[in-house]
Amino acid sequence: MKHLSKIFSSALMIATLLFVGSCSTGTPSTIEFTPDELMNKIKGGWAAQTIGVTYGGPTEFRYQSKMIPDDVQVPWGDADYVLNTMKNSPGLYDDIYMDLTFVEVFERLGVDAPVDSLAMAFANAGYTLWHANQAARYNILNGIMPPLSGDWRYNPHADDIDYQIEADYAGLMAPAMPNAASEISDKVGHIMNYGDGWYGGVYMGAMYSIAFTSSDVEYIVTEALKTIPAETKFHRCMSDVIECWRTYPDDWKKSWQIIEERWNYDTGCPEGVLTPLNIDAVINSAYVIIGLLYGEGDFGRTMDISMRCGQDSDCNPASAAGILGTAIGYDNIPEEWLAPLRKAEDEKFAYTKSSLNDTYRMSYSHALQLIEREGGKLSDDKIVIKTQQPVAVRLEQCFPNLKPRERVTIGKNITDCPIFEGEGVGVAINGRAFCDDQDYVAEVEITVDDKAAEVVKMPVKYALRKLEVYHNLALEAGHHKVQMRWLNPRKDARIMIYDGVLWDKE
């Protein structure tokens, strides 16, 4: 294979990995590491992910449905750049501190920690959330627990990127065991996502896991895709990217344009549909593997291409870099990228108790627990892992046979627009409550087609907010009228209705 010849000699690869057994016979093969070798790969994944998100941070969501031009340069090279960014822009590192929410629960309760403990740690964390994560937090704090908290019928952001950027830990704690990573992602990923949104995290976790067994990027990308059901939109899009790369191996921009024309559409996200914003996991996962495939093992080029694909242009290079960093190991990350990180490895990430050095140790410990649980053997000088052949997770798809029809701009106080109506089979009304009293919770009675639907609670506090005043994507086809009555108004409060979205059947 051709992809990492720039970085690795065959001798290094042989020294790093030793395979025993034959996958073709159906007998599980094994892979052996020394403790230092295993730690080097785990560190490589976490370190590279942190470098990637720092690198892409200045461009995040500034380029929607378009490439970032070559003449747009991002800063790098200052010895204190990563440390200063962590201190001055802590919210940039949601890729890391979201992972660490779950890592810290596993550290406290073990790798079989119950989903309710993971969900409550997530819902009560101090960080701000958006999209599927925020909808899930609202659901959990209002009694809708996983997996319903991430289900598209309760969470219209279910296909969004959220778990995709949070699943790195699952692959790093399941080296060479992609099905074990998928099992963890089944539990955690359904806290906030479903369908293609969940598959984004399953796929990332599997790529990290398989990166422990091979340094060939094509192999990592294609082998991990076996964890995704072939009939899904997600699988079809990733397969398209791989085929484009094989057809145009020297022109990532040509492949980007083809993927953009075929796959840059969003079905569910009430904020993003029918706009240039696309936070859907499918298109953003495509950008991750465009970077990996066209980067050909070059660390900086891999990040840069994923970043220049646009949209979530800090999270995507973070995932691409993290997967490559796992494949090559911490010690083989080029010094120009690694040097600024070293000064930040003892800095605790915002909203966590953990630094990178803490994270390396925790993730290594969790990997040893899973290796032993899955039939591997541990000794002082050798770790033997039973490798797993990736198996597709179950089929699930959000928003079946739905397509967004119309976005209606409103921009008024709820008292000035108490009725929203239109044709279709689904509706979402985007809005937010404001008040001087941050503890105030507005209550809105929703009536659909003159029938009482629900009373919606709308906390003013931003971290607890409800993203949609109302959503229902499972209505009967026809004309629908949604009435909104504010039950507990006060003079220092208002509820702004931004817009409404309607869906049809395909």
Residue pairs with C-beta under 8 A, 6 or more apart in sequence:
1 216
1 218
1 219
2 296
3 215
3 216
3 217
3 218
3 293
3 296
3 297
4 215
4 216
4 217
4 296
4 297
4 327
4 328
5 297
6 296
6 297
6 298
7 215
7 297
7 298
7 299
7 328
7 332
8 215
8 297
8 328
8 332
13 215
16 37
16 215
16 329
17 31
17 32
17 33
17 213
17 214
18 31
18 32
19 29
19 30
19 31
19 213
20 29
20 30
20 31
20 32
21 27
21 28
21 29
21 30
22 29
23 29
23 387
23 389
28 375
28 386
28 387
28 388
28 389
29 386
29 387
30 376
30 384
30 385
30 386
30 387
31 176
31 212
31 213
31 384
31 385
31 387
32 382
32 383
32 384
32 385
33 41
33 175
33 382
33 383
33 385
34 381
34 382
34 383
35 380
35 381
35 383
37 329
38 175
38 212
38 364
38 367
38 383
39 360
39 364
40 329
40 330
40 331
41 175
41 211
41 212
41 326
41 327
41 329
41 330
42 172
42 175
42 326
42 360
42 363
42 364
42 367
43 329
43 330
43 360
44 325
44 326
44 327
44 328
44 329
44 330
44 331
44 332
44 333
45 168
45 171
45 172
45 208
45 211
45 322
45 323
45 325
45 326
46 96
46 168
46 172
46 322
46 325
46 356
46 359
46 360
46 363
47 325
47 330
47 333
47 338
47 341
47 345
47 356
48 299
48 321
48 322
48 324
48 325
48 326
48 333
48 337
49 95
49 96
49 168
49 318
49 319
49 321
49 322
49 325
50 82
50 93
50 96
50 318
50 341
50 344
50 356
51 82
51 303
51 321
51 325
51 333
51 337
51 338
51 341
52 303
52 306
52 314
52 317
52 318
52 319
52 320
52 321
52 322
53 92
53 93
53 95
53 96
53 314
53 315
53 317
53 318
54 81
54 82
54 85
54 92
55 74
55 76
55 303
55 304
55 307
55 314
55 317
55 321
56 74
56 303
56 306
56 307
56 313
56 314
56 315
56 316
56 317
56 318
57 85
57 89
57 92
57 314
58 74
58 75
59 68
59 72
59 74
59 307
59 310
59 313
59 314
60 92
60 312
60 313
60 314
60 315
61 277
61 311
61 312
61 313
62 68
62 313
63 310
63 311
63 313
64 275
64 276
64 277
64 278
64 310
64 311
65 260
65 264
65 276
65 277
65 278
65 310
65 311
66 276
66 310
67 253
67 256
67 308
67 309
67 310
68 307
68 308
68 309
68 310
68 313
70 308
74 307
75 81
76 336
76 337
76 340
77 336
77 340
78 84
78 340
79 339
79 340
79 343
80 340
80 343
81 340
82 340
82 341
82 343
82 344
83 340
83 343
83 344
83 347
85 92
86 93
86 344
86 347
86 349
86 350
87 347
90 349
90 350
90 351
91 127
91 128
91 350
92 314
93 349
93 350
94 127
94 165
95 165
95 166
95 168
95 314
95 315
95 318
95 319
96 349
96 359
97 127
97 349
97 350
97 351
97 352
98 127
98 133
98 165
98 166
99 166
99 167
99 168
99 169
100 169
100 349
100 352
100 354
100 359
101 118
101 121
101 122
101 125
101 351
101 352
102 118
102 121
102 122
102 166
102 169
102 188
103 169
103 173
103 354
103 359
103 362
103 363
103 366
104 121
104 352
104 353
104 354
104 362
105 113
105 117
105 118
105 121
106 113
106 173
106 362
106 366
107 362
107 365
107 366
109 117
110 369
111 173
111 184
111 366
111 369
111 370
111 373
115 146
115 187
115 188
115 191
116 145
116 146
118 187
118 188
118 191
119 140
119 145
119 146
119 149
119 191
120 140
122 133
122 136
122 137
122 140
122 191
122 192
123 136
123 137
123 140
123 141
124 141
125 351
126 351
126 463
127 350
127 351
127 463
128 462
128 463
129 137
129 463
131 157
131 160
131 161
131 162
131 269
131 271
131 279
131 467
132 150
132 155
132 157
132 158
132 159
132 160
132 161
132 162
132 163
132 192
132 193
132 197
133 162
133 192
134 157
134 465
134 467
135 149
135 154
135 155
135 156
135 157
135 192
135 467
135 468
136 146
136 149
136 150
136 155
136 162
136 191
136 192
137 463
137 464
138 464
138 465
138 466
138 467
139 145
139 148
139 149
139 154
139 155
140 146
140 149
140 191
141 464
142 457
144 154
146 187
146 190
146 191
147 190
147 191
147 194
148 154
149 155
149 190
149 191
149 192
150 158
150 189
150 190
150 191
150 192
150 193
150 194
150 197
150 198
151 158
151 190
151 194
152 158
152 159
152 194
152 195
152 268
152 398
152 399
152 473
153 473
153 474
155 192
155 193
155 194
156 268
156 269
156 270
156 428
156 468
156 471
156 473
157 197
157 268
157 269
157 270
157 467
158 193
158 194
158 195
158 197
158 198
158 268
158 398
159 193
159 194
159 195
159 196
159 197
159 266
159 267
159 268
159 269
159 280
159 281
159 282
159 398
159 399
160 193
160 197
160 268
160 269
160 272
160 279
160 280
160 281
161 197
161 200
161 279
161 280
161 281
161 284
161 312
161 315
162 192
162 193
162 197
163 185
163 188
163 189
163 191
163 192
163 193
163 197
163 198
163 200
163 201
163 281
164 197
164 200
164 201
164 203
164 204
164 281
164 284
164 285
164 315
164 319
165 312
165 315
165 318
165 319
166 188
166 201
167 185
167 188
167 189
167 200
167 201
167 202
167 204
167 205
168 204
168 205
168 208
168 319
168 322
169 363
170 181
170 182
170 184
170 185
170 188
170 201
170 205
170 208
170 209
171 178
171 181
171 204
171 205
171 206
171 207
171 208
171 209
171 210
171 211
171 326
172 208
172 326
172 363
172 367
173 181
173 184
173 363
173 366
173 367
173 370
174 180
174 181
174 184
174 205
174 209
174 367
174 370
175 209
175 212
175 367
175 371
175 385
176 209
176 210
176 212
176 213
176 385
176 387
176 388
177 209
177 370
177 371
177 374
177 385
177 386
177 387
177 388
178 205
178 206
178 209
178 210
178 223
178 224
178 227
178 388
178 390
179 227
179 388
179 390
179 391
180 209
180 370
180 374
180 388
181 202
181 205
181 206
181 208
181 209
182 202
182 205
182 206
182 227
182 390
182 391
182 393
184 205
185 198
185 201
185 202
185 205
186 202
186 393
188 201
189 197
189 198
189 201
189 202
190 198
193 200
193 201
193 281
194 396
194 398
195 232
195 396
195 397
195 398
195 399
196 232
196 233
196 234
196 280
196 281
196 282
196 397
196 398
197 280
197 281
197 398
198 396
199 228
199 232
199 234
199 235
199 281
199 393
200 234
200 281
200 282
200 284
200 285
201 281
202 227
202 228
202 393
203 224
203 225
203 227
203 228
203 234
203 238
203 285
204 285
204 288
204 319
204 323
206 223
206 224
206 225
206 226
206 227
206 390
207 220
207 221
207 224
207 292
207 323
208 322
208 323
208 326
209 224
210 219
210 220
210 223
210 224
210 390
211 220
211 323
211 324
211 326
211 327
212 326
212 385
213 387
214 220
214 223
214 327
215 297
215 327
215 328
217 292
217 293
217 295
217 296
217 297
217 324
217 327
218 242
218 293
220 292
220 323
220 327
221 238
221 242
221 289
221 292
221 293
222 242
223 390
224 390
225 235
225 238
225 239
225 242
226 389
226 390
226 391
226 392
227 390
227 391
227 392
227 393
228 234
228 235
228 238
228 392
228 393
229 235
229 392
229 393
229 394
229 395
230 236
230 392
231 395
232 395
232 397
233 282
233 397
234 281
234 282
234 285
237 259
237 262
237 263
237 282
237 283
237 285
237 286
238 285
238 286
238 289
240 258
240 259
240 262
240 263
240 286
241 255
241 259
241 286
241 289
241 290
241 293
242 289
242 293
244 254
244 255
244 258
244 259
245 252
245 255
245 290
245 293
245 294
247 255
248 254
248 255
252 290
252 294
252 305
255 290
255 294
256 290
256 309
259 283
259 286
259 290
263 282
263 283
263 286
264 278
264 283
265 278
266 272
266 273
266 277
266 278
266 279
266 280
266 283
266 404
267 273
267 280
267 398
267 399
267 402
267 403
267 404
268 280
268 398
268 399
268 402
268 473
269 277
269 279
269 280
270 428
270 430
270 467
270 468
270 471
270 501
271 277
271 279
271 430
271 467
272 278
272 279
272 280
273 404
273 407
273 501
274 404
274 406
274 407
274 501
275 407
277 311
278 284
278 311
279 311
279 312
283 311
284 311
284 312
284 315
284 316
286 309
287 306
287 309
287 310
287 311
287 312
287 316
288 306
288 316
288 319
288 320
288 323
289 320
290 305
290 306
290 309
291 302
291 303
291 304
291 305
291 306
291 307
291 309
291 316
291 317
291 320
292 302
292 306
292 320
292 323
292 324
294 301
294 302
294 305
295 301
295 302
295 303
295 304
295 305
295 306
295 320
295 324
297 324
297 328
299 321
299 324
299 325
299 328
299 333
299 334
299 337
300 334
300 336
300 337
302 317
302 320
302 321
302 324
303 317
303 320
303 321
304 317
305 320
306 313
306 316
306 317
306 319
306 320
306 321
307 313
307 314
307 316
307 317
309 316
325 333
330 338
341 356
344 356
345 355
345 356
345 357
346 355
346 356
346 357
347 355
347 356
348 354
348 355
348 358
349 355
354 362
368 378
368 383
371 378
371 383
371 385
372 378
374 385
374 386
374 388
375 386
376 383
376 384
376 385
376 386
377 383
377 384
378 384
399 473
399 503
401 505
401 506
402 425
402 426
402 473
402 503
402 504
402 505
402 506
403 503
403 504
403 505
403 506
404 501
404 502
404 503
404 504
405 423
405 424
405 502
405 503
405 504
406 422
406 424
406 501
406 502
407 499
407 500
407 501
407 502
408 420
408 422
408 499
408 500
408 501
408 502
409 498
409 499
410 417
410 420
410 497
410 498
410 499
410 500
411 496
411 497
411 498
411 499
412 496
412 497
413 494
413 495
413 496
413 497
414 431
414 444
414 469
414 484
414 486
414 494
414 495
414 496
414 497
415 486
415 489
415 495
417 497
418 483
418 484
418 485
419 481
419 482
419 483
419 484
420 427
420 429
420 481
420 482
420 484
420 497
420 500
421 479
421 480
421 481
421 482
422 479
422 480
422 500
422 502
423 478
423 479
423 480
423 502
423 504
424 475
424 477
424 480
424 502
424 503
424 504
425 473
425 474
425 475
425 476
425 477
425 503
425 504
425 505
426 471
426 472
426 473
426 474
426 475
426 501
426 502
426 503
427 470
427 471
427 472
427 473
427 475
427 480
427 482
427 500
427 501
427 502
427 503
428 468
428 470
428 471
428 472
428 473
428 500
428 501
429 468
429 469
429 470
429 471
429 482
429 484
429 497
429 499
429 500
430 467
430 468
430 469
430 497
430 498
430 499
430 500
430 501
431 458
431 468
431 469
431 495
431 496
431 497
431 498
432 458
432 465
432 466
432 495
432 496
432 498
433 440
433 441
433 442
433 458
433 459
433 460
433 465
433 493
433 494
433 495
434 460
434 493
434 494
434 495
434 496
435 442
435 460
435 490
435 492
435 493
435 494
436 492
436 493
437 460
437 492
437 493
438 460
438 461
439 460
439 461
440 459
440 460
440 490
440 493
441 457
441 458
441 459
441 460
442 457
442 458
442 459
442 460
442 486
442 488
442 489
442 493
442 495
443 455
443 456
443 457
443 458
443 486
443 487
443 488
444 455
444 456
444 458
444 469
444 470
444 484
444 485
444 486
444 487
444 495
445 452
445 455
445 456
445 484
445 485
445 487
446 452
446 453
446 454
446 455
446 456
446 469
446 470
446 482
446 483
446 484
447 453
447 482
447 483
447 485
448 472
448 475
448 480
448 481
448 482
448 483
449 480
449 481
450 481
450 483
453 470
453 472
454 470
455 487
456 466
456 469
456 470
457 466
458 465
458 466
458 469
458 495
459 465
459 466
460 493
469 484
469 495
469 497
470 482
470 484
473 503
477 504
477 505
484 497
486 495
